[in-house]
Amino acid sequence: MRETTVLVEGESDRLAVETLAVRLGHDLMAEGVSVVPMGGATNIVRFLDRYGPSGTDHRILGLCDAGEAQGIARALSRAGLNSGSLSENGFEVCHADLEDELIRCLGVDAVLNVIAAQGELASFRLLQRQPSQRGKPASAQLRRFFGGRSGNKIRYASLLVDALPAGQAPPPLARLVGSFPQ
């Protein structure tokens, strides 16, 4: 069986992908799937050199933010991978980022429940009162909460995926995990 390498931008993306995969009954090790955080989308060339056709020739899948999609597509083409759309190349694109997708899928109230369960609702309410956050939609404030404090994206990635109702996941994440071998 050909190994599959799933390239994701960061550690929080890795945790979210792996958490959903386990929830859906995947045994990533047995299926030969590795989820690899790149430390940012701009590092993709190095990972394609290692795992792509010129390297170990793994099946390459991935997840990226919409703002990184064009650069990812160019890198895939230069690496000799299909020059079609990102989805044809096994890459799923999040509208803004994975946190945005999770917030929209769960809904603001469910995300606030996750934050409350971690004892951090007061911290989020404090962020909402900051002048730069006043008047912004709650979803934008939540994205700022997750991205504004070091480690929050990583801390909440699995928690938000675990909070998803059974059978429900953000479409890019669901399509990505659905493409894993089983």
C-alpha positions, 0 to 999 in steps of 0.5 A: 500500500502506498503511504499517504502524507497529509500536509497541513499548515500547522499543529492545530490543523494536524490535531483537528484532522487526526481527531476527526479521523479517529472519530470516524474510525480511521487507524491512521498508522494501519492505513499508512497515513501521516498528517504533517504540519509544515510550519506554515503554507510557505514551506510546502516546497520543502515538504513536496520535495521530501514526500512528493514524486521527487522524494518518497513518492507518497500520495499527497493530500492537504488542507490549506487556508483560502489565502494560501491556495494560489501558492499551494497550487503553484507549488504542486504544479512545480512538483510535477503533481496534477495541474488541475484544481486543488481539490483534484490534487487532494487539497481541501481549502478552508474559507478563511482558516480551519478555526473559521470553518469549525466556528461556522459548523458548530455555531457561536453558542456551541463554541462558547460552551467549549470555551466555558468548559475550559474556564476561559469564558471571562477571558473571551468576554474581556477580549470582546470589550477591547476597542478593536473588537467592539462591533465585530461579529462574535465569529470574528471575535472567536477567531481572534480569541483562538489566534491571539494567544499563543497555544490557543489554536492548538489547545482548542483544535481537538476540543472543537472537533470533539464538540461536533455533533456526530456526522457533522464536520466542516466540509473541507475537513470532512472531504479530506478525512473522507479521502483517507484509505480505510 
